[in-house]
Amino acid sequence: MTPRQIAANLKNQYFYNLAKKAYDKATAKHFFLDKNKFDEYIEKYKTIEAKAHWDYSDEAQENIAKERVQKLIAFNNHQMPQSVCEIGPGSGRLLKQFADLGCKQVYGVDIQQPNNPDLRINYVTDGVHEMNHIADNSIDFMYSIDCFEHIPNPVDGIKKCLQKLKPGGLFYLQIGANYFSPWGFHFYHIIKMPYPNILFPEEYLQEYAKAKNHTYPWTNRVPAHEYISCLENLPYDAQLQWLKYDYMWYFSRFLKKEVEVFKAKNRPNFEDYYIGEIYALIKKSETTEYLR
């Protein structure tokens, strides 16, 4: 770690400690800020870039799919699985990569099929909580990238995925920024400020999206600690191989400024306001017998 990185970490830790003290002492006076404050924040943050620019051209998305498929195969000891299933495949571009590389059984689980679906891919529109067309203990490798934050009852969905895995199978799970994190509302392409869903009532956000001719996003309201608790307390026949997450403590000064609003929310804990994307790799036991 460079001296500059060390100094930045110390600075972040200092402001984090101040925010935590303020949060612990705060009273829940205001559940939301008012319309005047909304307009003020819109003006203040309108030129600030909330996230990296994404190139949605066909060429760029194809390159991303090629990079991702190699990363996923690496999780499987660089071996091509015989069967693979993606939860939330969208266009199916990544699944097509698996088919191109010779995977024999390719499944995509989504609420709707993509336009012009690849005939080599078996699309299942049951939804993650059902998957009735996929047999239990039948999938070698399952994965989901930035989808579970859009699924109702995602913890039940994770358990259903494990049910479909073969003994010894792997499940790579990447959960996009959780609802209570700075960009967790997936509204950053419309409103540049962090935490808009925490600070303001939903009708303000809906009206603003409509005025800008944008689709209003939907994400579940599951805080990060509930995902993490699920992953650390899996069914007896599954083991967590590793768990990582993005931690955005550089938002401490912002959180401290409006601490009474953050304190008013009753489902998240303090850490949930910092934990963004969550990454996990799960392995299903090769035997279903209890260890004695």
N, C-alpha and C positions, 0 to 999 in steps of 0.2 A: 504494500500500500504506500502510495506516495505521500509526502508531507502535506500536499494540498488536500488529498482525500482524508487524511487523518484530521486535519483542521475542520473540514466540512462535517465529518462525523461528530466531532466534539461540539460544533455549533448546533447541529441538528439535535443532539442529545440534550443540550442546554435548553433549547426551546421546547423540546418534548417534555422535559421535567416541569417547565413552567406551565405548559398546557395541562399536564396531568394534575398538578396542584390546583389549578383553577377549576378543572372539571370536578375534582373531588369535593371542593367547597361550594360549587355552584348550586343554585336552586333552579328548578324548572319553571321559570317565569313565563317564557314564551315558547309555544310549540312551533310557531312559524313567524317569520318576519313579514312586515306589511308590504303593500304594493309600491310605496315610495322607495323602500329599500330594494325591492326587486328591480325597479327601473334604474336605480343608482348602480347596482351591481352589473346589470346588463351593459351600461355605458362604460363602466370601469374596465370590464374584462373583454369587451367586444373585439379587441385587436390581439388578445393573447392566444397563442396556439396551445390548445389543450392536449394534443397528442401528435405523434409523428404523422406526416402525410402518407397516405396509402395510395399506391398505384393500382387501380382496378382494371387496367388494360388486360386483354386476354394473355398477352405475352408475359406480363408481370405475374399474373395469377398462376399461369402455368409453371413459371420458375419457382414460385412459392410452393406449389404442390410437389414439385420434384425434390425440393429441399426437405419438405416435411416427411415425405415417404421414406427417405433415407434415414431421417432421425427416428422414425417409428420402427423401422426394421432394426436399427441399432439397439433399441430397447429389447428386441427379441433375439439378442445375441447374433445380430447380423444375419439371421436366417429368415427366409420368406415363410410366413405362416401358411398353412394349408387353407385356413378359413379366416376371414377378417370381417369385422363389422364396425361401421362408423355410426355414432349417434349424432344426428344433426349434420348430414353431409352437404346440405345446400345444393350447389350445382352438381355435386358428385365428382368434381375434378380430381380430388385426392384419391377417391376410390378407383377412378379410372387408371391412376398410376399403378395401384396394386394389380389391377387386371392386366395392364400392359407388361408388368414384370413377372406374370405367370401365376399369381395367386388363383387357386382353383375355385374357391367359393367366396364371393364378395357380396356383402349385405350393406344396405344403407337404411337406417331407421329415421324417419322424419314424418312430420304431419302431412306432407304432400310430396309428390314426386317432382323432380326438376323437369324443365322443358327439354324435350328431345333426350330422354334418358338412354344411357348406354345399355344395350341389351345384355351385356355380360354381368350387369349389376342387378342383384335382387333387391328391389326397393320394398320396404315394409312400412306401411302407413298406419300401423296400430298405435304408434306412440311408444315412448320408452317404458311406460308402466304396464304395457300389455305384451307386445312382441310375441303374439300368439303363433306367428308363422315361423318362429325360430325355436328349435327344440332346446330344452335345457341341456347343459353340459355338451354343447356342440361347437362352440366358437373358440378357435385358438388364440386370437388376438382381437381385442376390442379397444376402441379409443373414441374420445370425444374432445373436440377443441372449441372452446368458447361457445358452448351450447347450454350447459346445465344451468347457467344463471337465467335462462329463459324458460325453464321447465318448472311447472308447479310441482310441489312435493319432490324436490330433487333427491333428497335422502332415500326415499323409497325407490326412485329411479336407479340410483347407484346399486342398491341391493338387487334389483331386478336384473341389471347387467351382469352382476356376479353370478346370478343363477344360470345365465346363458353360457357362461364360460366353461370350457372343458377343464377338468382337473389338470393343473399345471399351466393353465392359460393366463395371459396377462391382460390387464386393463389399464391403459394410459388415460388419465383424466386431467384435462386443462380447463379450469373454470374461470371464465372471464371475470373482470373486476366485480366483486360482490357489491350488492345494492348500497351498502353504507359507506363505501370507500369513495375517494374524491371523484372518480369518473364512473362510479358504479351504476349510474342511471342510463349510461350509453346515450347521453344527450349532448356530448361534447362537440358534435358537428353542427349543433344548433345554438347552444349556449356555452360559452367558453369558461364560465365560472365553475369552480369545483363545488361539489355537494348541493346542486340546485334542488334536488328532491328532499334533502334534509332541511334546507333553509326556508323553502317556500311551499305553499299548498299546491296540489296537483293542478287545480284549475288555472293558475298562473302559467304553468308550463304548457298546458294544453292550448291555451289561448295563444301563447307566443309561437308554438310550433305551427298552429293553424295559420297564423298571420304570415309566417315564413314559408308556407306551403310544404311543410315537412310532415312526415308520418310520425305520430307520437309513439315513442318506444314503450315496450313492456319488458320488465325484468321482475323476477320474483323478489321477495323481500327477505330472503334468507341471509342472515349475517354470517360473516366468515367463521366465527367460532362454532357455529352449528355444522358447517361442512367439515371443519377440522375435527370436531368431536366424532362425527360419523366415521371419518377416515382412520382415526386412532382407536376406534372401537368397532371394528369390522366383525362380521359373523365368524364363527370358529374356523370355517374352512377357507378363509382368505387372510393373507398377510400383507401389510403395508410395506413395500420395499423401500420407498422414500417419499418424503413430503417436503415441498418447498413453497414459498409464496413471496410475492412482491410486497415490500413494506415501505410505505410512503410517508415517513415521519417528517419530511420537509414541509408538510402542511400544518405543522403544529401552531404556527403563528396565526394562521387563518382560523383554525379550530378554537384557539384561545379567544379570538376576537368575538366570536358568536357562541361562546361556551354554553350560555343558558339554553339556547335552542338545541344544541347537541345533547345536553343533559336531559332535556324533556322527552327524548325518544326512549321508550322503555324496553325495546327488544335487543338492541346491540349493547355490547360493552365498549369500553374506551378503545381497546385494541382494534375493534372492527372498523373504526373510522380510518385506519391506516392500512389494513390488509387488502390488497387489490387482487391480482390474479393468483390462483392457487394451482399447483401442479402436483400430481401424485402418480405413482406407479404401484399397482396392486397385483399380487399373484394369488391365484386360486390354488389351494393345497392339492397335491398330487394324489392324496388319499382323502376320503371323506370320513375316515374313522377318527374318533377322538384319541388324542395322545394320552397315554397313561403313565 
